[in-house]
Amino acid sequence: MPDQSNVERTLYGFWLSPYMSQVAHMLSETGLTYRYERVSPFQGGTLTPEHMERNPLGKIPTLRDVNGVDISESHAICRYLARIYPEAQKFYPVDDPMLCAEVDAKNDFITFSIAGPFFNWFVVSAYFPKAWKLKIEKEGHIYNLCSVLLSKMWLPRLVNGSKMAPFLLGKEPFLPDFQLFYTLELSQMFSELFDIPEMHLFRDDPALKTFYDAMCERPSTREILAAKESELDVTKKELFGGFGAAYLNNHIDRKILGGIFGREV
Ligand SMILES: N[C@@H](CCC(=O)N[C@@H](CS)C(=O)NCC(=O)O)C(=O)O
């Protein structure tokens, strides 16, 4: 472990990432200041030796804390923050095992049953056909429908099994609320960007809509959405420009893609 005590806290990633946004949100709500350094997966930034040294798993976000330690995986980072900084415990109550179990259950459900499938959904039915210009819109649409099917099965369960008053566990938000919000937010943005209306996950659900609006009222949310907006043009250019070359050719097996879509792509 590097022996440092006055490193500047740095968040590596880019604002399009719902995972980085969750960490930024937790930092902001907690009053922990940080410097942002853009690392864009769309330009291969996550797989450079410099970033791989921070996170051998080659993903953003990574947080470098003031003690010089690098931590990756959004929820691991948020849990770390709660363990180190008492101010962060109101979002992840490490000293209250019962409440923590409830928070973990919601968070894990969202990670596995909602955010996970959603991530696959937009990669296969939005990125592949449109950003990578693979001419598989029709086949991508079938995957799109499979995803709607799963998401319509699991998202209502989360809503019906939570307080939604307006947050999942009641009046105050916890870690899973941040995860849910930034997943919903991305669903709204991608449904527009890729012209896939059914990818909008909360338009028709009053409880989710109320939840979304309540999150939007928080100053930290506004700060993060503004940062995302300010970077949007650059992100879009990368997405529809260099992404294919930087990523597809090096990291995706076209034979497997061909198998998914039933023909060479
Ligand atoms: N489970 C991770 C997910 C992070 C993730 O998938 N990040 C994306 C950007 S949103 C990424 O780094 N993609 C590059 C890659 O997978 O090569 C977390 O919660 O931090």
The ligand as an ORCA input file, in Angstrom:
! r2SCAN-3c Opt
* xyz 0 1
  N     -20.019     -3.406    -11.278
  C     -19.272     -2.235    -11.681
  C     -19.713     -1.807    -13.067
  C     -18.816     -0.749    -13.658
  C     -18.919     -0.696    -15.162
  O     -19.432     -1.623    -15.808
  N     -18.393      0.388    -15.735
  C     -18.391      0.531    -17.172
  C     -18.730      1.964    -17.571
  S     -20.363      2.354    -17.069
  C     -16.990      0.216    -17.687
  O     -16.016      0.495    -17.032
  N     -16.917     -0.376    -18.884
  C     -15.698     -0.685    -19.533
  C     -15.504     -2.170    -19.714
  O     -16.287     -2.947    -19.168
  O     -14.574     -2.533    -20.418
  C     -19.488     -1.114    -10.660
  O     -20.496     -1.177     -9.952
  O     -18.630     -0.214    -10.558
*
